[in-house]
C-alpha cells in the first residue's frame, strides 16, 4: 500500500469492500461537550445507577440538557443515546433539547398549583408574574405540590422557595438574586449525640436481637406512614427471609399534595430519622442504604449531606454506606417499585407484582423500603419503648399521628395528635377555621383520598376507619375547604394533577385520567360515564395512582351532587 493510500485509510471505521466510514453511524459526540461532561462528573464512578445524578449536574450547570451534552454523557457512560434521552425526558425537572432547539430562559420560576396553593390564589399569582416579567428572561411554570402547603401560595425561584408568595416578594427575590435554598436551623449530630442519640444503635450492634426490636415495634402499633399503612415490623422478617445481599431504601419522595410532615421532621431532627434508618438497616443486615429525596426539598438534601458526612467522620458508618439520591420531579416515584427504578438510574415506572420488593428489589436483591416518618418512629420506639407511641389505645386504634394540615384553617402546620382524631379535633388543633370561613369539606389524606363532607365530623381519621366511606387516610394530608370553595373545582384540580403525573405505562391510568379531566370540564358531569370510567381505572390500573384517582370523582358525585 502506498503512503498516500495509507493516509487515505487513516481513521476509516469500517474496512473491507464497499464505501468505508470514518465514524460509526448515528450522531457523533462533540469533543468539547465530552470535555465539559467529564469535568462535571469529575472522579465519580461511571455507574449506570448514577445517570440521574449526572443529568442533574448538567441541568444545574446550564439550565437545560443540550443534545450535545446528552450525546456526550451517553458516550462517557457507554450507554445508548436513546436510553439517556428517555430517562431525561421522563422527569419534569430536566429540560432535554433536540438538535437546534433554543434553550429555555436562564431563570425558571415554578408556581405551585396544588389544591392548598390554588385556594390561596396561586392562579392569580401566576398570571401576575406572567404579565409582569419578561418571558425572554424568565420562564414561569405551574408545578405540582412542593410540600409547603402550610405557607401557601409557594413559588420556587431556582432552588429558593418563597413562602406566602406575592408578585412583589418574587420580584424582590429575583432582584436580590436569591436563587439558593435557605437552610433552616436543626439539631446537629453533636447536639443529638449529647442527648443520648445513637446509644441505642451502638447497643444493638454489639449484641441486640432484631426480633425483640421488631416485637416492640409491633406492640407500638407502628405502620407504614407513607400511605399504605403496612405493619412496619413485619417487613423486616420478610426481607430477612431472603438471602442477601440486602438493601434498605428510604422513600423520601413526599409528593402527595398536601403532605409536608417528612420535611417538618428532617428540617428539625434529621438524626432521629437517621438513627431509625440505621437500626432498620442493622435489623435486615443491609449492605447499603439509599435515601431517595425529592428534588423539591433542596434544603433537606443539604442538611442530610452534612449530617451523613458527620456520621462518617464519627465512624458510625463507613464512607459510602449511605447514599443520598436526588429525585427529579416525578410523583410516581413515591410508589416503592418506581422509586427503586429511579435509584437504579431509570425511568420511574412501577413494577408488576409479585415478586415484591422485599424479595426482588434493588438490582434484583431483597430490599427493605421505609418512609421517612416511619423510621423517625422506629428510632423513638427502639430508644424509649413502645409507650413512646401509645399515648392512646382504644377501639383498635393505637398511638399518635402526624397530620399535615392546610387550607382554610388559622394556623396550618404539622400536628402530632391521637390517631383517632376527628376532623373537628384537627381543625381545633390548627386554631379553628380561618376568619370568615365556614367548614364545608375536607381532604383526609391527599387527593388520592378524595373529598369528604363536613357532616362526617365524628369520623376518626386513621387506618381502617375511612374505607367504608370510599376513602383512606393515606399520608394524613388534611386540606380543609370552606363555604367559599368550589368542590367541583377542587376535584378537577386533583384529577389534573393525576393526569399530569401518570407515568403512562398502563392505558387505564394514562388515558383514564385524561378522559376524566375532559368529562369534568364539561358544564354538567356525565355521572354514568364517569362512574364507568372510574371502575375501569380501579380494576385495571397497575399501581395506586390510577386505582385511587377516581376517589375524587366518586366522592364528589356522592356527597356534592348539586355542584356537578
C-alpha positions in Angstrom: 0.0 0.0 0.0 1.4 3.4 -0.9 1.9 6.1 1.6 -0.8 8.2 0.1 -3.2 5.2 0.2 -2.3 4.7 3.9 -3.1 8.3 4.7 -6.4 8.0 2.9 -7.3 4.9 5.0 -6.4 6.6 8.3 -9.5 6.8 10.6 -11.6 4.6 8.4 -14.1 2.9 10.8 -15.4 0.2 8.5 -13.0 -1.8 6.4 -13.5 -4.3 3.6 -15.2 -3.9 0.3 -17.5 -1.0 -0.3 -17.6 2.5 0.9 -15.8 3.0 4.3 -17.0 5.3 7.1 -14.7 7.4 9.3 -17.2 7.2 12.2 -19.9 4.9 13.5 -23.5 5.5 12.3 -25.6 7.9 14.3 -25.0 11.3 16.0 -21.3 11.9 16.7 -20.2 13.3 20.1 -18.8 16.8 20.3 -15.3 16.6 21.8 -15.8 19.9 23.6 -19.2 18.7 25.1 -17.5 15.5 26.2 -14.8 17.5 27.9 -17.4 19.5 29.7 -19.3 16.4 30.8 -16.1 14.8 32.1 -15.2 17.9 34.1 -18.7 17.9 35.7 -18.6 14.2 36.6 -15.1 14.5 38.0 -13.8 11.3 39.6 -17.2 9.9 40.2 -17.6 6.3 39.1 -19.4 6.0 35.8 -22.1 3.6 37.1 -25.4 3.2 35.3 -27.4 3.9 38.5 -25.8 7.4 38.7 -27.3 8.5 35.4 -30.0 10.7 37.1 -27.3 12.3 39.4 -25.2 13.1 36.3 -28.1 14.6 34.5 -28.7 16.9 37.5 -25.1 18.0 37.3 -25.5 19.1 33.7 -29.0 20.6 34.3 -27.8 22.6 37.3 -24.8 23.9 35.4 -26.6 25.0 32.2 -30.3 25.1 33.0 -31.1 22.6 30.3 -29.7 19.4 28.7 -28.5 20.1 25.2 -28.4 17.4 22.5 -24.6 17.6 22.5 -24.4 17.1 26.3 -26.8 14.2 26.2 -24.8 12.6 23.4 -21.5 13.2 25.3 -23.0 11.8 28.5 -24.1 8.7 26.7 -20.6 8.3 25.2 -18.9 8.7 28.6 -21.2 6.2 30.3 -21.2 3.7 27.5 -25.0 3.9 27.1 -27.2 4.3 24.0 -28.1 7.9 23.5 -31.8 7.0 23.3 -31.6 5.5 26.8 -30.2 8.6 28.2 -32.8 10.7 26.4 -35.7 8.6 27.6 -34.6 9.0 31.2 -34.1 12.7 30.9 -37.4 13.3 29.2 -39.3 11.3 31.8 -38.6 13.6 34.7 -40.2 17.1 34.9 -37.1 18.8 36.3 -34.9 18.0 33.3 -35.1 20.1 30.1 -33.7 17.9 27.3 -33.3 19.8 24.0 -33.5 18.5 20.5 -30.8 19.4 17.9 -31.1 23.1 17.1 -33.8 23.7 19.8 -33.5 27.0 21.7 -32.7 26.7 25.4 -35.2 27.9 28.0 -34.6 31.3 29.7 -31.8 31.3 32.3 -34.2 31.6 35.2 -37.2 29.3 35.9 -40.0 30.1 38.4 -42.3 27.3 39.5 -45.7 28.3 40.9 -47.3 25.5 43.0 -50.7 24.7 41.6 -51.8 22.1 44.2 -55.1 22.5 46.0 -53.9 24.4 49.0 -51.9 26.9 46.9 -54.8 27.2 44.4 -57.1 28.1 47.3 -54.5 30.7 48.4 -54.5 32.4 45.0 -51.8 30.6 43.0 -53.6 31.0 39.7 -53.8 34.8 40.0 -50.2 34.9 41.2 -49.1 33.0 38.2 -51.0 35.4 35.8 -49.5 38.4 37.6 -45.9 37.1 37.2 -46.6 36.2 33.5 -47.8 39.8 32.9 -45.0 41.5 34.8 -41.9 39.5 33.9 -40.0 39.3 30.6 -40.6 35.8 29.1 -37.3 36.1 27.3 -35.5 36.2 30.7 -37.8 34.2 33.0 -39.8 31.0 32.4 -42.9 30.6 34.6 -44.3 27.1 35.0 -47.1 25.6 37.0 -45.7 22.9 39.2 -47.2 20.2 41.5 -47.1 20.3 45.2 -43.8 21.5 46.7 -44.5 20.3 50.2 -45.0 23.7 51.6 -48.8 23.8 51.9 -48.6 25.5 55.3 -47.1 28.6 53.7 -49.3 28.7 50.5 -49.0 30.0 47.9 -45.5 28.9 47.3 -43.1 29.8 44.5 -39.7 28.3 43.7 -37.1 30.6 42.1 -34.2 28.4 41.0 -33.9 26.4 44.2 -35.2 29.0 46.6 -38.7 28.8 47.9 -40.7 32.0 48.5 -43.4 31.3 51.1 -46.7 33.2 51.2 -45.6 34.4 47.8 -46.8 37.7 46.2 -45.6 39.3 42.9 -43.6 41.8 44.9 -41.9 39.1 47.0 -40.9 37.2 43.9 -39.6 40.3 42.1 -37.6 41.3 45.2 -36.0 37.8 45.3 -35.1 38.0 41.7 -33.5 41.4 42.1 -31.5 40.1 45.1 -30.6 37.0 43.1 -31.8 34.8 45.9 -31.8 31.5 43.9 -30.2 29.1 46.5 -32.2 27.3 49.2 -32.5 28.7 52.7 -31.1 26.2 55.2 -33.1 26.1 58.4 -31.5 25.6 61.9 -31.7 22.0 63.0 -30.4 19.6 65.6 -26.8 18.8 64.7 -25.0 15.4 65.2 -23.2 16.7 68.2 -26.4 18.0 69.8 -28.3 14.8 69.1 -25.5 12.6 70.5 -25.2 14.8 73.6 -28.9 13.9 74.3 -28.2 10.2 74.1 -28.6 9.8 70.4 -27.0 6.7 68.7 -26.6 4.9 72.0 -29.4 2.6 71.1 -27.9 1.8 67.8 -24.5 1.1 69.4 -26.1 -1.2 71.9 -28.0 -3.1 69.3 -24.9 -3.5 67.0 -23.0 -5.1 69.9 -25.5 -7.8 70.8 -29.0 -6.8 70.0 -31.9 -9.1 69.0 -33.6 -7.8 65.9 -36.7 -9.9 66.6 -37.0 -8.2 70.0 -36.9 -4.8 68.4 -39.4 -6.0 65.8 -41.8 -7.2 68.5 -41.6 -3.8 70.3 -42.4 -2.0 67.1 -45.4 -4.3 66.6 -46.5 -3.7 70.2 -46.3 0.1 69.5 -48.7 -0.5 66.5 -46.3 1.3 64.1 -47.5 1.1 60.4 -46.1 2.5 57.2 -46.7 6.2 57.3 -46.1 6.9 53.6 -49.7 6.0 52.8 -50.0 2.2 52.5 -50.1 1.5 56.3 -48.5 -1.9 56.2 -47.4 -3.1 59.7 -43.8 -1.9 59.9 -42.2 -4.6 61.9 -43.4 -7.4 59.6 -41.4 -6.1 56.7 -38.1 -6.9 58.5 -38.9 -10.6 58.7 -40.0 -10.7 55.1 -36.7 -9.2 53.9 -34.5 -11.3 56.2 -36.2 -14.5 54.9 -34.5 -13.9 51.5 -30.7 -14.5 51.0 -28.5 -11.4 50.7 -27.1 -9.1 49.8 -29.9 -7.0 51.1 -30.5 -3.3 50.8 -32.5 -0.5 52.5 -34.2 2.2 50.6 -35.9 5.2 52.2 -38.8 6.7 50.4 -38.4 10.5 50.9 -40.4 11.4 47.8 -43.1 13.1 49.7 -45.1 14.1 46.7 -48.7 13.5 47.7 -50.2 17.1 47.5 -50.9 18.5 51.0 -48.2 16.4 52.7 -45.2 18.0 54.4 -44.7 16.1 57.6 -41.4 14.4 56.5 -39.9 17.8 55.6 -41.1 19.1 59.0 -39.0 16.3 60.8 -36.0 16.4 58.5 -35.6 20.2 58.8 -35.6 19.9 62.6 -34.5 16.5 63.8 -32.6 14.7 61.0 -30.7 12.4 63.3 -33.8 10.8 64.9 -34.7 9.7 61.3 -31.1 8.7 60.5 -30.7 6.6 63.7 -34.0 4.8 62.8 -32.8 4.1 59.3 -29.5 2.6 60.7 -31.4 0.5 63.2 -33.6 -0.9 60.4 -30.5 -1.5 58.3 -28.9 -3.4 61.2 -32.1 -5.5 61.6 -32.1 -6.7 58.0 -28.3 -6.7 57.6 -28.4 -4.2 54.8 -25.3 -3.9 52.6 -26.1 -0.3 51.9 -28.8 2.4 52.5 -30.3 4.6 49.8 -32.2 7.8 50.7 -34.4 8.9 47.8 -35.2 12.6 48.5 -37.5 14.6 46.3 -35.9 17.4 44.2 -38.4 19.9 45.7 -36.6 19.7 49.1 -33.1 21.2 48.3 -32.7 22.4 51.9 -33.4 18.9 53.3 -30.8 17.4 50.9 -28.2 19.9 52.0 -28.9 19.0 55.7 -28.7 15.3 55.0 -25.4 15.6 53.1 -23.9 17.4 56.0 -25.2 15.1 58.7 -24.4 11.9 56.8 -20.8 13.3 56.5 -20.8 13.8 60.3 -21.8 10.2 60.8 -18.9 9.1 58.6 -16.5 11.3 60.3 -17.6 9.9 63.7 -17.1 6.4 62.5 -20.7 5.4 62.9 -21.0 4.4 59.3 -18.4 3.6 56.6 -17.9 6.1 53.9 -20.5 5.5 51.1 -22.6 3.2 53.3 -25.5 5.7 53.0 -26.1 7.2 49.5 -28.4 10.2 49.1 -30.2 10.1 45.8 -32.0 13.1 44.3 -35.4 12.8 42.7 -36.2 14.8 39.6 -39.9 15.8 39.8 -42.0 12.6 39.4 -44.8 11.9 41.8 -45.0 8.3 40.6 -41.6 7.7 42.3 -43.4 7.8 45.6 -44.6 4.3 44.6 -41.9 2.0 46.1 -41.0 0.0 43.0 -40.9 3.1 40.8 -38.6 4.7 43.4 -36.3 1.7 43.1 -36.2 2.0 39.3 -35.3 5.7 39.7 -32.5 4.8 42.2 -31.2 2.4 39.6 -31.0 5.4 37.2 -34.0 4.6 35.1 -37.5 6.0 34.4 -39.7 5.7 37.5 -42.1 3.0 36.1 -43.9 0.9 38.7 -43.1 -2.8 38.5 -45.6 -5.6 38.3 -46.0 -7.6 41.5 -45.3 -10.3 42.5 -42.4 -10.5 43.1 -42.5 -7.9 45.9 -39.6 -5.6 46.6 -38.9 -7.5 49.9 -37.9 -10.4 47.6 -36.7 -8.7 44.4 -35.9 -5.1 44.9 -32.8 -3.1 44.1 -30.7 -4.9 41.5 -32.9 -8.0 42.0 -32.0 -8.3 45.7 -34.2 -8.2 48.8 -34.9 -4.6 49.7 -36.5 -3.1 52.8 -38.4 0.1 51.9 -39.5 2.5 54.7 -41.0 6.0 54.7 -39.1 8.9 56.5 -41.6 9.3 59.3 -41.8 5.6 59.9 -38.0 5.5 60.5 -38.3 8.5 62.8 -40.7 6.4 64.9 -38.5 3.3 64.7 -35.8 5.3 66.5 -38.1 6.6 69.1 -39.6 3.2 69.8 -36.2 1.5 69.9 -34.9 4.1 72.3 -37.9 4.8 74.6 -40.0 1.7 74.1 -43.5 1.1 72.6 -45.1 3.5 75.0 -43.4 6.4 73.0 -46.2 5.9 70.5 -49.0 4.5 72.7 -50.5 7.6 74.3 -53.9 6.4 73.1 -55.3 2.9 72.7 -58.9 2.3 72.2 -61.2 0.8 69.6 -58.2 -0.9 68.0 -56.6 2.4 67.1 -53.2 2.9 68.7 -50.9 5.8 69.3 -50.2 9.1 67.5 -50.2 10.5 64.0 -48.6 13.5 62.4 -51.3 15.3 60.4 -50.2 17.8 57.7 -53.0 20.4 57.9 -53.6 23.2 55.4 -56.4 25.1 53.6 -59.0 27.2 55.4 -57.6 27.0 59.0 -56.0 29.7 61.0 -52.6 28.0 61.7 -51.6 25.5 59.0 -48.9 23.1 60.0 -47.9 19.6 61.2 -49.8 18.5 64.3 -49.0 15.4 66.4 -52.4 14.2 67.6 -54.0 11.0 68.8 -54.6 8.5 66.0 -58.4 8.6 66.4 -58.6 12.4 65.9 -61.6 13.6 64.0 -61.6 16.4 61.5 -63.2 18.6 64.1 -60.4 18.0 66.6 -57.8 18.5 63.8 -59.3 21.9 62.9 -59.4 22.9 66.5 -55.7 22.0 66.9 -54.9 24.2 63.9 -56.5 27.2 65.5 -60.0 26.8 64.1 -61.4 27.9 60.8 -59.9 30.9 59.1 -61.7 34.2 59.7 -64.9 34.4 57.6 -64.9 30.8 56.5 -67.4 28.1 57.4 -66.3 24.4 57.3 -67.7 22.6 54.3 -65.5 19.7 53.3 -62.1 18.1 53.7 -59.5 16.0 52.0 -58.3 13.5 54.6 -55.2 12.0 53.0 -54.2 13.8 49.9 -56.0 13.9 46.5 -55.9 10.1 46.4 -58.4 10.0 49.3 -60.9 12.3 47.6 -63.2 14.8 49.3 -65.5 14.2 52.3 -68.3 16.4 53.6 -68.3 18.4 56.9 -71.1 16.2 58.2 -68.5 13.4 58.9 -67.2 15.4 61.9 -67.1 12.4 64.3 -65.1 10.1 62.0 -61.7 9.1 63.3 -59.0 9.8 60.6 -56.9 6.7 60.9 -56.2 3.4 59.2 -59.3 1.3 58.7 -61.9 4.0 59.5 -62.3 5.8 56.2 -62.5 2.8 53.8 -66.2 2.2 54.3 -66.7 5.8 53.1 -64.7 5.2 49.9 -61.6 7.0 51.2 -58.5 6.3 53.2 -56.0 8.1 55.5 -53.0 7.8 53.2 -50.3 10.3 54.2 -52.7 12.1 56.6 -52.5 15.2 54.3 -55.6 17.1 55.6 -56.8 20.0 53.4 -59.8 21.9 54.9 -62.3 23.6 52.5 -64.9 26.2 53.3 -68.2 27.5 52.0 -66.2 29.8 49.8 -64.6 26.9 47.9 -65.8 25.2 44.8 -65.8 21.4 45.4 -66.2 20.7 41.7 -63.1 22.8 41.0 -61.2 21.1 43.8 -61.9 17.7 42.4 -60.8 18.9 38.9 -57.6 20.2 40.4 -56.9 16.7 41.8 -57.6 14.9 38.5 -55.5 17.4 36.6 -52.7 16.5 38.9 -53.1 12.8 38.3 -53.3 13.3 34.6 -50.0 15.3 34.7 -48.3 12.8 36.9 -49.4 9.5 35.4 -46.2 7.6 34.3 -48.0 6.5 31.1 -47.2 2.8 31.5 -50.8 1.5 31.6 -53.6 2.7 29.4 -56.4 2.7 32.1 -54.5 5.3 34.1 -52.8 7.3 31.3 -56.0 7.6 29.1 -58.4 7.4 32.0 -57.1 10.4 33.9 -57.0 12.4 30.7 -60.6 11.5 29.8 -61.8 12.1 33.3 -60.4 15.7 33.2 -62.2 16.4 29.9 -65.5 15.0 31.3 -65.1 17.0 34.5 -64.5 20.2 32.5 -68.0 19.9 30.9 -70.8 22.2 32.2 -72.6 19.1 33.7 -70.9 15.9 34.6 -72.0 12.7 32.8 -72.2 10.8 36.0 -72.8 7.4 34.5 -69.9 7.7 32.1 -67.6 9.0 34.9 -68.6 6.1 37.1 -67.9 3.6 34.3 -64.5 5.1 33.6 -63.7 5.1 37.4 -64.5 1.4 37.7 -62.2 0.6 34.7 -59.4 2.6 36.2 -59.8 1.0 39.6 -59.9 -2.5 38.2 -57.2 -2.3 35.5 -54.5 0.2 36.6 -51.2 -1.3 37.6 -50.5 0.9 40.6 -52.2 3.0 43.2 -52.2 6.2 41.2 -54.8 5.0 38.7 -56.6 3.0 41.3 -57.1 5.9 43.7 -57.5 8.8 41.3 -61.3 8.1 40.9 -61.9 8.7 44.6 -62.1 12.4 44.0 -64.7 11.8 41.2 -66.9 9.3 43.1 -66.9 11.1 46.4 -67.7 14.5 44.8 -70.7 12.9 42.9 -71.9 11.1 46.1 -71.6 14.0 48.6 -71.9 17.1 46.5 -74.3 16.1 43.6 -75.7 19.6 43.4 -72.3 21.0 42.3 -71.7 18.7 39.3 
